[in-house]
Amino acid sequence: MKKEEKYYQIYRIHLLNGEVIEASEEYDLPVEKGLVGKFQKADDNKIFEIGDAVSGLLYVPKRSILFIATGEVKKGWC
């Protein structure tokens, strides 16, 4: 099976306690379906699941997020 090259947007999620969590999603994902769109629509009690198969999952309440910054775009394979 041939692997397909994809591009991923990297986000840095800055928490109120000073921690920074990295997350990624497909670069061409529509904004409303991605992390930023979901964050904008969510109420303060929403809990986001952030992670991957390697790092595991973190559960982060929206009220703990100070801001989300975009980082670089990376190439990956799937």
SVG drawing of the C-alpha trace seen along z (x, -y; Angstrom):
<svg xmlns="http://www.w3.org/2000/svg" viewBox="-21 -34 28 36">
<polyline fill="none" stroke="black" stroke-width="0.4" points="0.0,0.0 1.4,-3.4 1.6,-6.0 0.1,-9.4 1.9,-12.6 -0.1,-15.0 0.5,-18.4 -0.3,-19.2 -0.9,-22.5 0.8,-22.6 -0.9,-24.4 0.6,-25.5 -2.1,-25.5 -1.1,-27.9 -2.6,-27.0 -3.3,-29.4 -0.7,-27.5 2.1,-28.3 2.2,-24.9 2.2,-24.7 0.7,-21.6 1.3,-20.9 -1.4,-19.5 -1.8,-19.0 -4.5,-18.5 -4.7,-18.2 -3.7,-21.5 -6.7,-21.5 -9.3,-20.8 -12.0,-23.5 -11.7,-25.9 -15.2,-25.1 -14.3,-21.4 -10.8,-22.0 -9.5,-22.9 -9.9,-26.7 -13.5,-26.5 -14.5,-24.1 -12.7,-26.3 -14.6,-29.4 -18.0,-27.7 -17.4,-25.8 -18.7,-27.0 -16.3,-27.2 -17.3,-23.8 -16.3,-22.0 -13.4,-19.5 -11.1,-19.0 -9.3,-15.7 -5.8,-16.5 -3.2,-13.9 -2.2,-11.1 -1.4,-7.5 2.2,-8.1 1.7,-10.7 -1.7,-9.6 -4.6,-11.8 -4.9,-14.9 -8.2,-16.2 -8.2,-20.0 -11.1,-22.2 -11.7,-25.3 -11.5,-27.5 -7.9,-26.3 -6.8,-27.5 -5.3,-31.0 -4.9,-31.1 -4.0,-28.9 -1.2,-29.9 -0.4,-28.5 3.0,-27.1 4.6,-25.7 3.1,-23.4 4.8,-19.9 4.8,-17.2 3.8,-13.7 2.8,-10.4 -0.3,-8.3"/>
</svg>
